[in-house]
Amino acid sequence: MRVKCSLCDKIDTIDSWSFEAKRLRNKPAKTYMCQTCQERITARTAERAATGQFHLYPLFRQKRRW
């Protein structure tokens, strides 16, 4: 399966039967990122987290009371 990175527009080939290919086929809102972009984003996020000013907030869901 040929896929295109959503950030750098690099075209890659992944196995058509892989989990990632299935996820991309079944959920059109999902986007593909090449390994280079994924590593770059991971490194930058780790740098920001190390500063102490970066917070990941949990999702606030309402609890159902039955």
N, C-alpha and C positions, 0 to 999 in steps of 0.2 A: 504494500500500500504506500503510495506516495503522499507525503504530508508536507505542509509548509509552515515554518516557524512564524508565529504571529508577531514576533518582535523584529527579527532581522531578515525575514523573507527568504531564508535558506530552505531549499527543498531537500528533504531526506526521504529515505525508504525504510519503512518498518515492516515487520512481519505481519501479514494480514490476519493471522490467527492470534495475535498477542492481545493481552488484556487492554493495553492502551488503544489499539486499533478498534477493538469492540466498543470501548467507551466513546471514542470519537465518532463512530458510526451511529450509535444509538442515542447519543446526547449531543445534538448540534451546537449547543451553547458552550461545550467544552472546546478549548483551543489547545493546539500543540505548541510546545516550546522545545527547541533543540537543546542538547546537553550543554553546550557552551553558554547559552542564555540562562539556563537553569542554574548552573554553577555560579555565574556572575550575580544573579539575584540572591542566591543563598549567601554568598560572601558579603554582599552589601547589607543584607538584612542582619547578618551576624555582627557586622561593624556597628550598625545603628543600635542593636540590642546591647552591645558592650558599653555604649555611652551612658546608659541609664535613663535616657529620655524617650526611649521607644517602648510602648506598651501595647500588647495585644489584648484587647478587651473580649471577654467571653460573650457569646450570644445570649441575650436575655429573652428567654421564652416564658410565656405564661404557663404556670402549672395548672393542669386541669384538676379540679376538685369534683369528684363524683360523689 
